[in-house]
Amino acid sequence: MIQLADLTKSFGDRVLLDRVTWQIDDGDRVGLCGPNGAGKTTLLRMLSGDEELDSGTIVTPANLTIGYLPQDGLIHAGRTVFEEASSAFQPLLDLKSEMHDIEHRLGDASVPEHEHEAMLARYSDLQDRFRLSNGYNMDLRIATVLRGLGFDQDDVHRPADTFSGGWQMRIALAKLLLGRPNLLLLDEPTNHLDLDARNWLEGYLAAYPYAVILVSHDRYFLDAVVTRITDLNLRKLTDYVGTYSQYVGQRDAMLERLRQAKRDQDEEVARVKMFIDRFRYQATKAAQVQSRIKQLEKVVPIEVPPERKRIHFKFPACAKSGRTVLELKHLRKAYGDLVVFRDLSLHIERGDRIALVGPNGAGKSTLMRMLSGEEALDSGSRTVGHQVVMEYFAQDEATRLNPALTVYETLQTGSPHDMVPAIRNILGGFLFSGDDVYKKAGVLSGGERTRLAVARMLLRPSNTLLLDEPTNHLDLDSKDVLLEALEDYGGTLVIVSHDRYFVEKLATKIIEIGHGEAVVYPGTYEEFLWHKDHHEAPTEAVKSQTPKPKSRGPKPKEAGPTPKAQRPEPVVPPVTREDRKREDAERRKKQRAVESLHKRIADLESRIAEREAQVKDLEAAMGAAGFYDNPVAATAAIDRHKALMWEVGDLMAQWEALQEHASES
């Protein structure tokens, strides 16, 4: 599909890609990985045509279409969200507009009759092309993608320029997905998506029929989407077949083999140099010395990627809090007419590890600010428990750094004296090395400031952590540093994160925020999703006003799934006669639903056939001689034909949706 041949790219004396050859086939879903600054974004920009090559070629088919989503910086204005998304179908919109023009002209009595036949032929051709391109269910496709990315019914009619930067990127992503290019280039597409939107995008990309290349620091997302990982390191591209988890194992094994080969080569070179130095001035060994000098000249040094130092960090010691950490009672919060919480009560105990989930705008960050005490309640009460030492990491934490302090001074300020020796190690774990530590915080990029804010939070003693999106702008290695530290954290943890891997590793209780309420689900995020998928009111899920179960304590550090001995087994009640009756009733209910579905499909097919027969009759009448002799009757027939065509398109869209639903049942 697309080939890179001897591609080279550098900036000044820094070479990012050196004579790279690479191929992407149709249907490939490639995850592009590599350390920060290796050139992943530059490679995507070269593939999209936004960045020039220094040398080499990119060979593409003549009909290749490419869609590129950058990390940020896209702004839409002048149209509504729906109109902006519709622009992905511009050729179809042009067909639709021309069809409307012909319909209008056919109803115009002043148009000469001899032009009608040509217009009807043109209209028929446009109609066939529109139908074959699924033009009649265009609105349905737009609504499906916008809904999947988190836009509700009211949002789609709002002007696009009223949305924030994160939502602007969602609009851009929606346009790309609707356009269905042959090569989809996505640079951190999940940065601005909540968990629901990420889960939807996973399914969409996993079924995408064309090639996808994406850069992401969300390992769960990579595992769910990609079938191949390409590692960009040491100016080269190396392919690994499989998911990200499989790639990590293969990469580590390859690096170990490479390091061993480097050690063997270094030993051999040292041995040859020793021979040369020892016998350089002995005439009897001159030939052998010259032979070994030539041998050394032919040696190509093996280059090994620098080994990333793994940082294992523990939080500073802090006294335990009381059993009750935080309690909200009958809380109400509103912004004007928008009521975020009506009558919320929440009880957080020592050792709870809670993840707040819900769509963007549901009130997760608002609740975190109220828990931290940074935002006042409209009504109700907030009670902080005995000896609670709280640390709050806000979404905008990076903007709160003192710009006059250096990176090192930012961490040193407020840290316990016994933690000062660990500062350089922590900074290295968050990609600050060498002279970077002497940079002023004010000159750092947004991503660097976020990493610095996370590092600062790790050095402050606390027994309660409130973390609102701490993983934004962190690379995978930095996430691992934070994740391992939080797994060992002995206090109470409340997090908001759109990184599913992060949530699954940490949370032992899920609180779903939405519709002015908070529903508590004791258990992991995976168990929470199971309850949601089965559309059942789980027996363990209770309203937040209900007394809370005993805390399960901090989650132990683990390398894989939590051992059964460390997690409470669910209580499975015995199956009773009432249960069997309920199951039978549920089965009958599902059977009736399936029968009703098939009945609706058959009814739609009948209605479509009836409307198509009427369309055929009208078209025959419109093509007959003398049809336009009576302008009033002709106009009425044309209007009827137009209405029938749009009705058929709508019925076809409904039929397709029901067929898809039936195939999933």
C-alpha positions as CSV (number, residue, x, y, z in Angstrom):
1,M,0.0,0.0,0.0
2,I,2.7,2.5,1.0
3,Q,6.5,2.1,1.1
4,L,9.3,4.1,2.6
5,A,12.6,3.6,0.8
6,D,16.0,4.9,2.2
7,L,14.2,7.7,4.1
8,T,16.4,10.1,6.0
9,K,15.3,13.0,8.2
10,S,17.3,15.2,10.5
11,F,17.1,18.5,12.4
12,G,20.5,20.1,12.4
13,D,23.0,17.6,13.6
14,R,20.3,15.4,15.2
15,V,19.3,12.5,12.9
16,L,15.8,11.1,13.6
17,L,15.6,8.6,10.7
18,D,18.6,7.2,8.8
19,R,18.0,5.4,5.5
20,V,14.8,3.7,6.8
21,T,12.9,1.2,4.7
22,W,9.4,0.3,5.8
23,Q,6.1,-0.9,4.4
24,I,2.4,-0.6,5.4
25,D,-0.1,-2.9,3.9
26,D,-3.8,-2.4,3.4
27,G,-5.6,-3.3,6.6
28,D,-2.6,-3.0,8.9
29,R,-3.2,-1.5,12.3
30,V,0.2,-0.3,13.5
31,G,1.2,1.1,16.9
32,L,4.2,3.4,16.6
33,C,6.3,3.3,19.7
34,G,9.6,4.7,20.9
35,P,11.1,7.1,23.5
36,N,10.0,10.7,23.6
37,G,11.8,12.7,21.0
38,A,12.6,9.7,18.8
39,G,10.6,11.2,15.9
40,K,7.2,9.5,15.9
41,T,5.2,12.7,15.2
42,T,7.7,13.7,12.6
43,L,7.2,10.3,10.8
44,L,3.4,10.8,10.8
45,R,3.8,14.3,9.4
46,M,6.0,13.0,6.6
47,L,3.5,10.3,5.8
48,S,0.7,12.9,5.7
49,G,2.8,15.2,3.5
50,D,3.1,18.0,6.1
51,E,6.8,17.5,6.6
52,E,9.5,17.2,3.8
53,L,12.0,14.4,3.6
54,D,15.8,15.1,3.6
55,S,16.3,12.1,1.2
56,G,14.6,8.9,0.2
57,T,11.1,8.4,-1.1
58,I,7.6,7.6,0.1
59,V,5.8,5.5,-2.6
60,T,2.0,5.6,-2.5
61,P,-0.8,4.4,-4.8
62,A,-2.3,7.0,-7.0
63,N,-5.8,6.8,-5.4
64,L,-4.5,6.7,-1.7
65,T,-6.4,9.0,0.7
66,I,-4.7,10.0,3.9
67,G,-6.2,11.4,7.1
68,Y,-4.0,12.9,9.8
69,L,-5.0,13.8,13.4
70,P,-2.3,15.8,15.1
71,Q,-2.0,16.0,18.9
72,D,-3.6,19.4,19.2
73,G,-4.0,22.8,17.6
74,L,-7.1,22.2,15.4
75,I,-9.9,24.8,15.6
76,H,-13.3,24.7,13.9
77,A,-15.5,27.8,13.5
78,G,-18.4,29.1,11.4
79,R,-20.5,26.0,11.4
80,T,-22.3,23.7,13.9
81,V,-20.8,20.4,15.0
82,F,-23.2,18.5,12.8
83,E,-22.4,20.7,9.7
84,E,-18.6,20.3,10.5
85,A,-18.9,16.5,10.7
86,S,-21.1,16.5,7.5
87,S,-18.2,18.1,5.6
88,A,-16.5,14.7,5.6
89,F,-19.2,13.7,3.0
90,Q,-18.7,16.8,0.8
91,P,-19.0,14.8,-2.5
92,L,-22.3,13.3,-1.3
93,L,-23.5,16.8,-0.1
94,D,-22.7,18.1,-3.6
95,L,-24.8,15.3,-5.2
96,K,-27.6,16.0,-2.8
97,S,-27.5,19.7,-3.6
98,E,-27.5,19.1,-7.3
99,M,-30.5,16.7,-6.9
100,H,-32.4,19.5,-5.0
101,D,-31.6,21.9,-7.8
102,I,-32.9,19.6,-10.5
103,E,-36.1,18.9,-8.4
104,H,-36.6,22.7,-8.2
105,R,-36.1,23.2,-11.9
106,L,-38.4,20.3,-12.8
107,G,-41.2,22.1,-10.9
108,D,-40.5,25.4,-12.6
109,A,-43.0,26.0,-15.4
110,S,-40.7,28.4,-17.2
111,V,-38.2,25.7,-18.0
112,P,-38.6,24.5,-21.6
113,E,-40.1,21.0,-21.9
114,H,-37.4,19.7,-24.1
115,E,-34.9,20.1,-21.2
116,H,-36.9,17.9,-18.9
117,E,-35.8,14.6,-20.4
118,A,-32.1,15.5,-20.0
119,M,-32.7,16.7,-16.4
120,L,-34.5,13.4,-15.6
121,A,-31.7,11.4,-17.0
122,R,-29.2,13.4,-14.9
123,Y,-31.4,13.1,-11.8
124,S,-31.6,9.3,-12.2
125,D,-27.8,9.1,-12.5
126,L,-27.2,11.3,-9.4
127,Q,-29.8,9.3,-7.5
128,D,-28.1,6.0,-8.3
129,R,-24.7,7.3,-7.3
130,F,-26.2,8.8,-4.1
131,R,-27.8,5.5,-3.2
132,L,-24.8,3.4,-3.9
133,S,-22.7,5.7,-1.7
134,N,-25.1,5.1,1.2
135,G,-26.2,8.8,1.0
136,Y,-29.6,8.1,2.4
137,N,-28.1,6.9,5.8
138,M,-25.5,9.7,5.9
139,D,-27.2,11.4,8.8
140,L,-27.4,8.2,10.7
141,R,-23.6,7.5,10.3
142,I,-22.8,11.1,11.4
143,A,-25.0,10.8,14.5
144,T,-23.5,7.4,15.4
145,V,-19.9,8.7,15.3
146,L,-20.7,11.9,17.2
147,R,-22.6,10.0,19.8
148,G,-19.7,7.5,20.2
149,L,-17.3,10.4,20.8
150,G,-19.4,11.9,23.5
151,F,-21.5,14.5,21.8
152,D,-25.2,14.5,22.9
153,Q,-28.2,15.6,20.9
154,D,-28.0,19.2,22.0
155,D,-24.3,19.5,21.3
156,V,-24.5,18.6,17.6
157,H,-26.5,21.8,16.9
158,R,-24.2,24.1,18.8
159,P,-21.6,26.3,16.9
160,A,-18.3,24.4,16.8
161,D,-16.3,27.4,18.0
162,T,-18.1,27.3,21.4
163,F,-16.3,24.1,22.3
164,S,-13.0,23.8,24.2
165,G,-9.7,22.6,22.7
166,G,-10.3,18.9,23.7
167,W,-13.8,18.9,22.1
168,Q,-12.3,20.6,19.0
169,M,-10.0,17.6,18.6
170,R,-13.1,15.3,19.0
171,I,-14.8,17.1,16.1
172,A,-11.6,16.7,14.0
173,L,-11.5,13.0,14.9
174,A,-15.2,12.5,14.0
175,K,-14.6,14.1,10.5
176,L,-11.6,11.7,9.9
177,L,-13.5,8.6,10.9
178,L,-16.5,9.6,8.8
179,G,-14.2,10.3,5.8
180,R,-12.8,6.7,6.1
181,P,-9.4,7.5,4.4
182,N,-7.3,4.5,3.2
183,L,-4.5,5.5,5.6
184,L,-5.5,6.9,9.0
185,L,-2.7,8.6,11.0
186,L,-3.6,9.3,14.6
187,D,-1.2,11.1,17.0
188,E,-2.4,10.5,20.6
189,P,-6.1,10.2,19.6
190,T,-7.1,9.3,23.2
191,N,-5.7,12.4,24.9
192,H,-9.0,14.2,24.9
193,L,-11.4,11.2,25.3
194,D,-13.1,9.9,28.4
195,L,-13.3,6.2,29.1
196,D,-16.6,5.7,27.3
197,A,-15.4,7.4,24.2
198,R,-12.1,5.4,24.3
199,N,-14.0,2.2,24.6
200,W,-16.1,3.1,21.6
201,L,-13.1,4.2,19.5
202,E,-11.3,0.9,20.3
203,G,-14.2,-1.0,18.7
204,Y,-14.4,1.3,15.8
205,L,-10.7,1.1,14.9
206,A,-10.5,-2.7,15.5
207,A,-13.1,-3.0,12.8
208,Y,-11.7,-0.3,10.5
209,P,-11.2,-1.8,7.0
210,Y,-8.2,0.2,6.0
211,A,-4.7,0.9,7.3
212,V,-4.2,2.7,10.7
213,I,-1.0,4.0,12.2
214,L,-1.3,5.5,15.7
215,V,0.8,6.8,18.4
216,S,-0.6,6.3,21.9
217,H,0.7,6.2,25.5
218,D,-2.4,4.1,26.5
219,R,-1.2,0.5,26.6
220,Y,-4.7,-0.9,27.0
221,F,-5.9,1.0,23.9
222,L,-2.9,-0.3,21.9
223,D,-3.6,-3.9,23.0
224,A,-7.2,-3.6,21.9
225,V,-6.5,-2.0,18.5
226,V,-3.2,-2.8,17.0
227,T,-2.0,-6.0,15.3
228,R,1.6,-4.8,14.9
229,I,4.0,-2.6,16.8
230,T,6.7,-0.6,15.0
231,D,9.5,0.6,17.4
232,L,11.3,3.8,16.4
233,N,14.7,3.8,18.1
234,L,18.3,4.5,17.2
235,R,17.1,6.1,13.9
236,K,15.6,2.8,12.7
237,L,12.2,1.2,12.5
238,T,11.8,-2.4,13.9
239,D,8.5,-4.3,13.4
240,Y,7.0,-6.7,16.0
241,V,3.9,-8.7,15.2
242,G,1.2,-8.7,17.9
243,T,-0.2,-6.5,20.6
244,Y,1.7,-4.0,22.7
245,S,2.0,-6.5,25.6
246,Q,3.5,-9.1,23.3
247,Y,5.9,-6.4,21.9
248,V,7.2,-5.6,25.3
249,G,8.3,-9.2,25.8
250,Q,9.8,-9.5,22.3
251,R,11.6,-6.1,22.6
252,D,13.1,-7.0,26.0
253,A,14.3,-10.3,24.7
254,M,15.8,-8.7,21.6
255,L,17.5,-6.0,23.7
256,E,19.1,-8.6,25.9
257,R,20.4,-10.5,22.9
258,L,21.8,-7.2,21.5
259,R,23.4,-6.3,24.8
260,Q,25.0,-9.7,25.0
261,A,26.3,-9.3,21.4
262,K,27.7,-5.9,22.4
263,R,29.5,-7.4,25.4
264,D,30.9,-10.2,23.3
265,Q,32.1,-7.7,20.7
266,D,33.7,-5.4,23.3
267,E,35.5,-8.4,24.8
268,E,36.8,-9.5,21.4
269,V,37.9,-5.9,20.5
270,A,39.7,-5.6,23.9
271,R,41.4,-8.9,23.3
272,V,42.6,-7.9,19.9
273,K,43.8,-4.5,21.1
274,M,45.7,-6.2,23.9
275,F,47.5,-8.4,21.4
276,I,48.4,-5.4,19.2
277,D,49.7,-3.4,22.2
278,R,51.7,-6.3,23.4
279,F,53.4,-7.3,20.1
280,R,53.4,-4.0,18.2
281,Y,57.2,-3.6,18.3
282,Q,58.2,-7.2,17.8
283,A,59.4,-7.9,14.3
284,T,58.4,-11.5,14.4
285,K,54.8,-10.6,15.1
286,A,54.5,-7.7,12.7
287,A,52.4,-9.5,10.1
288,Q,50.0,-10.8,12.8
289,V,49.7,-7.3,14.3
290,Q,48.9,-5.7,10.9
291,S,46.3,-8.4,10.3
292,R,44.6,-7.6,13.6
293,I,44.7,-3.9,12.9
294,K,42.9,-4.4,9.7
295,Q,40.5,-6.7,11.5
296,L,39.7,-3.9,13.9
297,E,39.1,-1.4,11.1
298,K,36.4,-3.7,9.7
299,V,34.5,-4.0,12.9
300,V,31.1,-2.2,12.9
301,P,30.3,-1.3,16.5
302,I,27.0,-2.7,17.7
303,E,24.8,0.1,18.8
304,V,22.5,-0.5,21.8
305,P,19.7,1.8,23.0
306,P,20.5,3.4,26.3
307,E,19.0,1.4,29.1
308,R,16.3,3.3,30.8
309,K,16.8,3.4,34.5
310,R,13.9,1.9,36.3
311,I,12.8,4.0,39.2
312,H,11.2,2.3,42.2
313,F,9.8,4.9,44.4
314,K,7.9,4.9,47.7
315,F,5.9,7.8,49.1
316,P,7.2,9.6,52.2
317,A,6.0,8.2,55.5
318,C,2.9,9.8,56.9
319,A,0.8,9.1,60.0
320,K,-2.4,7.1,59.4
321,S,-5.7,8.9,59.2
322,G,-8.8,7.9,61.1
323,R,-11.2,5.3,59.7
324,T,-13.4,7.9,58.1
325,V,-11.4,10.1,55.7
326,L,-14.1,12.2,54.0
327,E,-17.8,12.5,54.2
328,L,-20.2,14.5,52.1
329,K,-23.9,14.8,53.2
330,H,-26.8,16.1,51.1
331,L,-24.5,18.0,48.8
332,R,-25.9,20.2,46.1
333,K,-23.9,22.0,43.4
334,A,-25.1,24.0,40.4
335,Y,-23.8,26.5,38.0
336,G,-26.7,28.7,37.1
337,D,-29.4,26.4,35.6
338,L,-27.0,23.5,35.3
339,V,-27.4,21.2,38.3
340,V,-24.3,19.0,38.7
341,F,-25.3,17.3,42.0
342,R,-28.8,17.4,43.6
343,D,-28.6,15.5,46.9
344,L,-25.2,13.7,47.0
345,S,-23.9,11.8,50.0
346,L,-20.6,10.1,49.9
347,H,-18.5,8.2,52.5
348,I,-14.8,7.5,52.0
349,E,-12.9,5.3,54.4
350,R,-9.2,4.8,55.0
351,G,-7.7,2.4,52.4
352,D,-10.4,3.0,49.8
353,R,-9.0,3.1,46.2
354,I,-11.7,4.8,44.3
355,A,-12.0,5.6,40.6
356,L,-14.5,8.2,39.5
357,V,-15.9,7.4,36.0
358,G,-18.5,9.1,33.8
359,P,-18.7,11.1,30.6
360,N,-16.9,14.4,30.2
361,G,-19.0,17.1,31.9
362,A,-20.7,14.8,34.3
363,G,-19.0,16.4,37.3
364,K,-16.0,14.3,38.1
365,S,-13.6,17.2,38.4
366,T,-16.2,19.3,40.3
367,L,-16.6,16.5,42.8
368,M,-12.8,16.3,43.2
369,R,-12.5,20.0,43.9
370,M,-15.3,19.8,46.5
371,L,-13.6,16.7,48.1
372,S,-10.4,18.7,48.3
373,G,-12.1,21.8,49.7
374,E,-11.1,24.0,46.8
375,E,-14.7,24.5,45.7
376,A,-17.5,25.5,48.0
377,L,-20.8,23.5,48.3
378,D,-24.1,25.2,47.5
379,S,-25.6,23.3,50.3
380,G,-24.9,20.2,52.4
381,S,-21.8,19.4,54.5
382,R,-18.2,18.2,54.0
383,T,-16.4,16.5,56.9
384,V,-12.7,15.7,57.0
385,G,-11.7,12.8,59.2
386,H,-9.2,12.7,62.0
387,Q,-5.5,13.3,61.1
388,V,-6.2,13.4,57.3
389,V,-3.2,14.8,55.3
390,M,-4.5,15.4,51.8
391,E,-2.7,16.0,48.6
392,Y,-4.8,17.2,45.6
393,F,-3.5,17.0,42.0
394,A,-5.8,19.1,39.8
395,Q,-6.2,18.9,36.1
396,D,-4.5,22.3,35.8
397,E,-1.8,21.5,38.3
398,A,0.9,22.3,35.8
399,T,-0.3,25.9,35.7
400,R,0.2,26.2,39.5
401,L,4.0,25.7,39.4
402,N,6.1,28.7,40.3
403,P,7.7,29.8,36.9
404,A,10.6,31.4,38.7
405,L,11.9,28.2,40.3
406,T,14.1,25.6,38.5
407,V,13.0,22.1,37.9
408,Y,15.1,20.9,40.9
409,E,14.0,23.7,43.2
410,T,10.3,23.0,42.4
411,L,10.7,19.4,43.8
412,Q,13.0,20.5,46.7
413,T,10.5,23.1,48.0
414,G,8.1,21.4,50.4
415,S,9.8,18.0,50.3
416,P,10.9,16.4,53.5
417,H,14.7,16.5,54.1
418,D,15.0,12.8,54.0
419,M,13.5,12.8,50.5
420,V,15.9,15.3,49.0
421,P,18.5,12.6,47.9
422,A,15.8,10.9,45.9
423,I,15.0,14.1,43.8
424,R,17.4,13.4,41.0
425,N,16.2,9.8,40.6
426,I,12.6,10.9,40.5
427,L,13.4,13.6,37.9
428,G,15.1,11.0,35.8
429,G,12.0,8.8,36.0
430,F,10.0,11.7,34.5
431,L,12.4,12.4,31.7
432,F,14.4,15.3,33.3
433,S,18.1,14.5,33.1
434,G,21.4,16.4,32.9
435,D,21.0,20.2,32.6
436,D,17.2,19.9,32.3
437,V,17.0,20.1,36.1
438,Y,18.3,23.7,36.0
439,K,15.6,24.9,33.6
440,K,13.1,27.4,34.9
441,A,9.6,26.0,35.2
442,G,8.3,28.9,33.2
443,V,10.1,27.8,30.0
444,L,8.9,24.2,30.1
445,S,6.3,22.9,27.6
446,G,2.8,21.9,28.7
447,G,3.7,18.2,28.8
448,E,7.0,18.9,30.7
449,R,5.2,21.0,33.3
450,T,2.6,18.2,33.9
451,R,5.4,15.6,34.4
452,L,7.1,18.0,36.8
453,A,3.8,18.5,38.8
454,V,3.4,14.7,39.1
455,A,6.9,14.3,40.3
456,R,6.4,17.1,42.9
457,M,3.3,15.3,44.2
458,L,5.2,12.1,44.7
459,L,7.6,13.8,47.2
460,R,5.1,15.2,49.5
461,P,3.9,13.2,52.5
462,S,0.2,12.4,52.6
463,N,-2.3,9.7,53.6
464,T,-5.0,10.8,51.2
465,L,-4.4,11.4,47.5
466,L,-7.0,13.0,45.1
467,L,-5.7,12.7,41.6
468,D,-7.5,14.3,38.6
469,E,-6.0,13.1,35.3
470,P,-2.5,12.6,36.6
471,T,-1.4,10.6,33.5
472,N,-2.1,13.3,30.9
473,H,1.1,13.9,28.9
474,L,3.0,11.1,30.6
475,D,4.9,8.6,28.4
476,L,4.6,4.9,29.2
477,D,7.7,4.7,31.3
478,S,6.7,7.7,33.4
479,K,3.3,6.1,33.8
480,D,4.9,3.0,35.1
481,V,6.9,5.0,37.7
482,L,3.7,6.6,38.9
483,L,1.6,3.4,38.8
484,E,4.2,1.4,40.8
485,A,4.4,4.1,43.4
486,L,0.6,4.3,43.7
487,E,0.3,0.5,43.9
488,D,2.5,0.6,47.0
489,Y,0.8,3.6,48.5
490,G,-0.7,2.8,51.9
491,G,-3.2,5.6,52.2
492,T,-6.6,6.4,50.6
493,L,-6.7,7.1,46.9
494,V,-9.4,8.8,44.7
495,I,-8.5,9.1,41.0
496,V,-10.0,10.4,37.8
497,S,-8.3,8.9,34.8
498,H,-9.1,8.1,31.2
499,D,-6.4,5.5,31.1
500,R,-8.2,2.2,31.5
501,Y,-5.0,0.2,32.3
502,F,-4.3,2.7,35.1
503,V,-7.8,2.4,36.5
504,E,-7.9,-1.4,36.3
505,K,-4.6,-1.7,38.1
506,L,-5.5,0.6,41.0
507,A,-9.2,0.8,41.7
508,T,-11.0,-1.5,44.0
509,K,-14.2,0.6,44.0
510,I,-15.8,2.5,41.1
511,I,-18.1,5.5,41.5
512,E,-20.1,6.4,38.4
513,I,-20.9,10.1,38.2
514,G,-23.9,11.3,36.1
515,H,-27.4,12.8,36.2
516,G,-26.7,14.5,39.5
517,E,-25.9,11.3,41.3
518,A,-23.0,9.0,42.2
519,V,-23.5,5.2,42.2
520,V,-20.9,3.1,44.0
521,Y,-19.8,-0.3,42.5
522,P,-17.5,-2.2,44.9
523,G,-15.1,-4.1,42.7
524,T,-12.7,-3.5,39.8
525,Y,-13.3,-1.6,36.6
526,E,-13.7,-4.8,34.7
527,E,-16.4,-6.0,37.1
528,F,-18.1,-2.6,36.7
529,L,-18.1,-3.0,32.9
530,W,-19.6,-6.4,33.3
531,H,-22.5,-5.0,35.3
532,K,-23.0,-2.3,32.7
533,D,-22.9,-4.6,29.7
534,H,-25.5,-6.9,31.3
535,H,-27.9,-4.0,31.9
536,E,-28.6,-5.3,35.3
537,A,-28.9,-3.4,38.6
538,P,-26.1,-5.2,40.4
539,T,-26.8,-6.3,43.9
540,E,-23.5,-4.8,45.1
541,A,-24.1,-1.4,43.5
542,V,-25.9,1.0,45.8
543,K,-26.6,4.7,45.8
544,S,-23.9,6.7,47.4
545,Q,-26.3,7.6,50.2
546,T,-26.3,3.9,51.4
547,P,-23.8,3.0,54.2
548,K,-20.6,1.8,52.6
549,P,-19.1,-1.7,52.9
550,K,-15.9,-2.2,54.8
551,S,-12.8,-1.0,52.9
552,R,-10.8,-3.7,51.2
553,G,-7.6,-1.8,51.9
554,P,-4.8,-0.9,49.5
555,K,-4.3,-3.0,46.5
556,P,-1.0,-4.9,46.8
557,K,1.8,-4.5,44.2
558,E,1.5,-7.1,41.5
559,A,3.1,-8.1,38.3
560,G,0.0,-9.7,36.8
561,P,-3.6,-10.4,37.8
562,T,-4.3,-10.2,41.5
563,P,-4.1,-13.6,43.2
564,K,-7.4,-15.0,44.4
565,A,-6.1,-15.1,47.9
566,Q,-5.7,-11.4,47.9
567,R,-9.2,-10.6,46.6
568,P,-12.4,-11.4,48.3
569,E,-14.4,-14.1,46.5
570,P,-17.9,-13.0,45.4
571,V,-20.7,-14.5,47.4
572,V,-22.8,-16.6,45.0
573,P,-26.3,-17.2,46.4
574,P,-27.9,-20.6,45.8
575,V,-30.3,-20.9,42.9
576,T,-33.9,-21.0,44.1
577,R,-37.2,-21.8,42.4
578,E,-37.9,-18.1,42.3
579,D,-34.6,-17.6,40.5
580,R,-35.5,-20.2,37.9
581,K,-38.9,-18.6,37.4
582,R,-37.2,-15.3,36.9
583,E,-34.7,-16.8,34.4
584,D,-37.6,-18.4,32.4
585,A,-39.5,-15.1,32.4
586,E,-36.3,-13.3,31.2
587,R,-35.8,-15.9,28.5
588,R,-39.4,-15.5,27.3
589,K,-39.0,-11.8,27.3
590,K,-35.9,-12.0,25.2
591,Q,-37.7,-14.4,22.8
592,R,-40.6,-11.9,22.4
593,A,-38.1,-9.1,21.8
594,V,-36.4,-11.1,19.0
595,E,-39.7,-11.9,17.4
596,S,-40.8,-8.3,17.7
597,L,-37.5,-7.3,16.0
598,H,-38.0,-9.6,13.1
599,K,-41.6,-8.5,12.7
600,R,-40.4,-4.9,12.5
601,I,-37.8,-5.8,9.9
602,A,-40.5,-7.6,7.8
603,D,-42.8,-4.6,8.2
604,L,-40.0,-2.2,7.0
605,E,-39.2,-4.4,4.0
606,S,-42.9,-4.3,3.0
607,R,-43.1,-0.5,3.4
608,I,-39.9,-0.1,1.4
609,A,-41.2,-2.3,-1.4
610,E,-44.5,-0.3,-1.4
611,R,-42.7,3.0,-1.6
612,E,-40.3,1.9,-4.3
613,A,-43.3,0.7,-6.4
614,Q,-44.9,4.1,-6.0
615,V,-41.6,5.8,-7.1
616,K,-41.4,3.5,-10.1
617,D,-45.0,4.5,-11.1
618,L,-44.3,8.2,-10.7
619,E,-41.1,8.0,-12.7
620,A,-43.0,6.2,-15.5
621,A,-45.6,9.0,-15.5
622,M,-42.9,11.7,-15.4
623,G,-41.3,10.2,-18.5
624,A,-44.5,10.1,-20.5
625,A,-45.3,12.6,-23.2
626,G,-47.4,15.6,-22.2
627,F,-46.6,15.2,-18.5
628,Y,-45.7,18.9,-18.1
629,D,-48.8,20.1,-19.9
630,N,-50.4,20.6,-16.6
631,P,-47.8,22.5,-14.5
632,V,-49.7,22.2,-11.2
633,A,-50.1,18.4,-11.5
634,A,-46.5,18.0,-12.6
635,T,-45.2,20.0,-9.7
636,A,-47.3,17.9,-7.3
637,A,-46.0,14.7,-8.8
638,I,-42.4,15.9,-8.6
639,D,-42.8,16.9,-4.9
640,R,-44.4,13.5,-4.2
641,H,-41.5,11.8,-6.0
642,K,-39.0,13.8,-3.9
643,A,-40.8,13.0,-0.6
644,L,-41.0,9.3,-1.5
645,M,-37.2,9.1,-2.3
646,W,-36.3,10.6,1.1
647,E,-38.8,8.4,2.8
648,V,-37.2,5.3,1.2
649,G,-33.8,6.5,2.3
650,D,-34.9,6.9,5.9
651,L,-36.7,3.5,5.9
652,M,-33.5,1.9,4.5
653,A,-31.4,3.4,7.3
654,Q,-33.9,2.1,9.9
655,W,-33.8,-1.4,8.2
656,E,-30.0,-1.5,8.3
657,A,-29.9,-0.5,12.0
658,L,-32.4,-3.2,12.9
659,Q,-30.5,-5.8,10.8
660,E,-27.3,-4.9,12.7
661,H,-29.2,-5.1,16.0
662,A,-30.6,-8.5,15.0
663,S,-27.2,-9.9,14.1
664,E,-25.9,-8.9,17.5
665,S,-28.8,-10.5,19.4
